[in-house]
């Protein structure tokens, strides 16, 4: 299937559009998982949920390549295979790995997870980063992951698990716009088409499906279907119920070297945390750790 995720130009520019572009936001997310702003989710799960020695690791949804590079430099990790749909994205990540002296530790492959087999296992751990919410056949993919793991191997993912096609409730949209009004005009400028965002609108699901048939196509099922294929070891809230829709396409306007901008981002992180803890909103992202009982077939 041809989607914008095949387009390296789109995937290469996405980083600056999404909420995790902000260092302040990332520190908040690190705290949610590990209890400290300095420890990211991949480091946390590596040390708390995986054995000391990992001979072979598979990364699904390589993107910019940060995850596989981080894993390849951690103690006890042998070889890493990383996959992505976009050939241009894979080439760019591969080039970065070479520049950082990791070419002998990471092998890249272009794979369409929806229809193609995974690289040949077995693997001690499979990581998926922001890719499973693009999968229609979750059952098929989870089955292939399970079969590719060693007995007791782990699936670990960081994924959007919120409403399909971002169809937030009226109550959620009202909260999003309440806090959107706190953002000054110069930070609500859209650098991609010019002009100001005056409000946040609920995504048109039909238009989104036309623009990208895979976007959040079965996001609500990512977690419950995983639990049918794997024994759940841990789940960590990764927030996003407010910040993800609030900051989309404007996050790059914030200059975190300026106290006012950094302070506003910190305030918004605190607001999301408070709203989540009170139950006013649900976290839309989760870190999941599941254990495989072993392959069902070979």
Secondary structure, DSSP 8 states (H G I E B T S, - for coil): ---GGG-HHHHHHHGGGSGGGSHHHHHHHHHHHHSSTT--HHHHHHHHHS-S-EEEEEEE--TTSHHHHHHHTSTTEEEEEEEES-HHHHHHHHHHHHHTT-TTTEEEEE--TTTS---S--EEEEEEES-GGG-S-HHHHHHHHHHHEEEEEEEEEEEE-SSGGG---HHHHHHHHHHHTTS-GGGSB-TTT-SB--S-----HHHHHHH-TTTTSSGGGHHHHHHHHSEEEEEEE---TTHHHHHTTTGGG--TTSHHHHHHHHHHHHHHHHHHHHTSS--SEEEEEEE----S--
